[in-house]
Amino acid sequence: MAHDVFVSYSSIDKPLADAVCATLEGRGIRCWVAPRDIIPGMDWSDAIIDALTSAKVFLLILSGASNQSEQVKREIQNAVGEGLPVVPLRIEDVSLSKHMRYFIGTPHWLDALTPPMELHLERLSDTIAALLHAANRHEASELISTPDSSLLGNVVAISAVAETAWDAEVLQQIERELTVFVGPMARVLVRQHSQENRDAKSLCQAVSQFLHNDTERQSFFKATNRLTSDKPQTAPSAAVDPAAPVVAWDAETLHTVERQFAEYMGPLARVLVKRMSQQVANLDALYEALSLHIQTPKERQAFLKGRQLLP
């Protein structure tokens, strides 16, 4: 059966996974969930890979159990490899394991920690519906551009799909900067909101609502400043804050900081260290700026202690 959403969960959380599926399917959103949708006699791993390849959204029910589940780890690794947007529904107050953080980065998750659960499931349904809407519009756009003559009858849909003539490089840059904060979900968010906003400034404003806090939003706006400025840009250097300090960083020092930071942020560490090193005046300030992206006070303190290892 065709499906829209792959639901990943620990068997301990099966009652909630069933409730999630029932809510989404009540909205007409088709789910794939094990073991319900595994055909008897079919190899389990083959079924998982086939389902991930066919899905449009990966829904992770994040709990203490799924955070440590080897099966869930393999599923999310393959989902990220397929380029699926990941939507974590956090049902317990847990911090991401290092494995999860490596593949998700800094997630935009949906919290379902307080009753009533029904309200959280409705919000989840709205989020999934929006992601699927964006994915379907993108697919329609690709379909229309296909030179197959049998598809030319779809030309009437062009005006609904491409209301704004976006520069592909601009969208890619915004997506790249947003990925630092929300991971693979950035691609879908940029596609969706680019249909509703006519310039880079309004697009960046729209997607910034998905960032966790004002610190992340300010970093995102600073990174996209060259794209959103109303003034003509004559050179790439115009994106740099003229008040920002210029520090001649030692490559080995930055490599050490990146290695320490990667324990908490995974592959996003390289991007954040490179960016923050261009915005601060010294090593102490770099550690402080980077620590704001770490989720728990305990982990932040552990990271800050790494500063003592450098002169």
Buried (B, 14 or more C-beta within 10 A) or exposed (E): EEBBBBBBBBEEBBEBBBBBBEBBBEEEBBBBBBEEBBEEEEEEEEBBBBBBEBBBBBBBBBBBBBBBBEBBBBBBBBBBEBEBBBBBBBBBEBBBBEBBBBBBBBBBBBBBEEEEBEEBBEBBBEBBBBBBEBBEBBEBBEEBEEEEEEEEEBEEBEEEBBEEEBEEEBBEBBBBBBBBBBBBBBBBBBBBBBBEBEBBBBBBBBBBEBBBEEEBBEBBBBBBBBBBEEEEEEEEEEBBEEEEEEBEBEEEBBEBBBEBBBBBBBEBBBBBBEBBBBBBEEBEBBBBBBBBBBBEEEBBEBBBEBBEEEE
